[in-house]
Amino acid sequence: MFEPAASLSSPESSSPLPVPPVSRTAARISSDQLLGGARELVIEHAGQYYHLRLTRNDKLILTK
């Protein structure tokens, strides 16, 4: 059944969930390298396609 939030944070509740390790640094790639001189790139992720576009104002837009 539903427990009030106060009882969930009490000391008697089970131990906290483990936190996954955090990588020290994320991979870094320049947009020039990523786009390879093009203005648009299609990224496939989990069976879905996303478009990364470089705008006239030199901004990046990611759309589905």
Backbone as a ProteinNet text record, in pm:
[ID]
protein_1_A
[PRIMARY]
MFEPAASLSSPESSSPLPVPPVSRTAARISSDQLLGGARELVIEHAGQYYHLRLTRNDKLILTK
[TERTIARY]
84	0	88.4	32	103.8	156.5	284.6	343.8	364	333.4	358.9	508.3	541.1	680.5	763.8	705.8	780.4	833.6	755.4	801.5	909	911.9	1012.5	1151.3	1158.2	1288.2	1332	1258.3	1291.8	1414.7	1484.4	1603.6	1573.4	1450	1415.1	1401.2	1392.3	1372.7	1498	1484.1	1596.6	1710.5	1827.6	1944.8	1922.8	1990.4	1972.4	2020.2	1965.7	2005.5	2149.7	2225.4	2364.4	2369.7	2466.9	2485.7	2589.7	2556.9	2655.3	2777.5	2894.2	3015	3005.3	3061.4	3060.2	3195.8	3192.9	3320.4	3388.1	3518.7	3593.9	3578.4	3582.6	3565.5	3480.8	3399.5	3317.8	3400	3370.4	3437.3	3402.1	3497.2	3473.7	3510.7	3422.2	3447.6	3396.8	3470.3	3426.8	3311.6	3227	3114.7	3165.6	3280.1	3339	3374	3434.4	3467.9	3341.2	3244.4	3120.7	3042.9	3029.1	2951.9	3032.8	3164	3247.8	3228.4	3206.1	3188	3045.3	2957.1	2816.3	2738.2	2616.8	2530.7	2431.9	2424	2328.2	2386.7	2349.2	2394	2274.3	2259.3	2152	2214.5	2156.7	2204.4	2097.8	2137.4	2044.4	2068.9	1961	1970	1846.4	1866.2	1757.3	1647.2	1687.3	1590.2	1521.5	1559.2	1501.5	1608.2	1563.9	1656.1	1642.5	1755.2	1761.5	1846.5	1809	1881.4	1952.9	2083.4	2162.8	2194.1	2145.4	2161.8	2240.8	2323.2	2395.9	2318.5	2273.7	2191.6	2277.5	2211	2280.1	2346.1	2289.6	2344.2	2450.5	2499.6	2605.7	2564	2437.9	2385.6	2353.7	2355.9	2320.5	2178.9	2102.6	1966.2	1954.2	1906	1882.3	1732	1680.6	1537.3	1517.1	1397.4	1362.1	1295.5
-118.7	0	124.9	239.8	367.2	409.3	450.2	501.1	651.1	726.7	871.2	897.7	1009.3	1044.7	1051.5	1095.1	1106.7	971.5	866.1	734.8	679.2	722.7	674.6	727.4	845	904	879.5	799.3	774.4	684.8	689.4	605.9	456.6	416.1	275.2	219.9	305.8	258.3	186.8	112.6	36.6	128.8	70	149.6	218.6	330.8	404	320.8	351.1	281.4	315.9	220.6	251.2	349.7	436.3	535.9	481.3	478.7	427.1	517.6	460.6	543.6	645.2	761.1	868.4	870.3	879.8	886.2	1019	1017.8	1138.7	1245.5	1205.3	1302.3	1241	1322.4	1278.3	1293.1	1209.7	1222.2	1357.5	1418.2	1549.6	1544.1	1598.2	1605.1	1740.2	1802.8	1933	1913.1	2011.9	2003.5	1993.7	2055.6	2045.1	1900.3	1830.8	1689.6	1605.5	1633.4	1556	1572.2	1695	1721.7	1695.9	1695	1667	1764.6	1892	1993.7	2006.8	1916.3	1923.1	2013.3	2046.4	2129	2044	1915.3	1827.9	1687.9	1623.1	1487.8	1410.2	1285.8	1200.4	1102.6	1096.7	1008	902.4	775.6	667.4	624.8	622.5	582.2	502.1	379.3	291.2	280.9	271.2	256.2	384.8	496.8	627.2	711	803.6	891.3	1034.1	1096.5	1234.3	1313.8	1439.5	1527	1635.1	1642.7	1748.5	1847.1	1970.6	2072.2	2191.3	2245.9	2368.9	2481.6	2579.6	2688.4	2798.2	2891.8	3008.9	3092.2	3087.5	3164	3085.4	2977.1	2895	2829.6	2787.7	2716	2573.5	2481.5	2342.8	2315	2243.6	2204.7	2054.6	1983.8	1840.2	1816.9	1753.8	1725.5	1578.5	1531.6	1392.9	1384.6
0	0	0	-17.7	-27	109	114.9	237.7	225.2	329.8	324.1	306.8	245.3	217.4	344.4	455.4	580.6	625.2	608.7	652.6	559.6	434.9	341	374.1	435.9	465.6	609.5	684.3	823.8	834.7	947.6	965.7	960.7	989.7	988.7	847.7	747.8	611	561.9	453.9	399.9	358.1	337.1	300.5	166	142.7	15.9	-102.6	-218.8	-340.4	-374.3	-426.4	-463	-578.9	-575.5	-681	-778.2	-909.7	-1005.1	-1010.5	-1038.4	-1046	-1159.5	-1136.9	-1236.1	-1305.2	-1438.6	-1509.7	-1479.9	-1481.3	-1448.4	-1555.3	-1680.9	-1788.4	-1899	-1958.6	-2072	-2199.6	-2296.6	-2426.3	-2486.6	-2554	-2614.3	-2761.4	-2845.5	-2989.2	-3038.2	-3127.7	-3178.8	-3276.7	-3287.7	-3381.6	-3524.9	-3554.5	-3689.1	-3721.8	-3625.8	-3646.7	-3658.8	-3575.4	-3574.2	-3704.2	-3750.3	-3871.7	-3998.9	-3989.6	-4105.6	-4219.9	-4188.6	-4291.9	-4341.9	-4301.6	-4343.6	-4248.3	-4285.5	-4200.7	-4121.6	-4153.2	-4085.5	-4071.2	-3962	-3931.5	-3878.2	-3921.1	-3869.8	-3771.5	-3651.3	-3545.7	-3521.4	-3525.1	-3493.7	-3349.3	-3270.5	-3130.3	-3094.1	-3051.4	-3007	-3112.1	-3238.9	-3346.8	-3388.5	-3330.5	-3363.8	-3433.6	-3518.9	-3591.3	-3540.7	-3516.5	-3469.2	-3567.2	-3590.1	-3682.3	-3601.7	-3620	-3559.9	-3670.8	-3655.2	-3760.1	-3708	-3795.9	-3769.3	-3836.1	-3757.5	-3811.5	-3873.1	-3939.8	-3996.5	-3888	-3767.2	-3654.6	-3577.7	-3637.9	-3579.4	-3447.5	-3439.9	-3323.4	-3365.8	-3269.4	-3297	-3248.9	-3330.8	-3295.1	-3316.8	-3214	-3223.7	-3223.5	-3330.3	-3340.7	-3373.1	-3341.9	-3370.2	-3504.4
[MASK]
++++++++++++++++++++++++++++++++++++++++++++++++++++++++++++++++

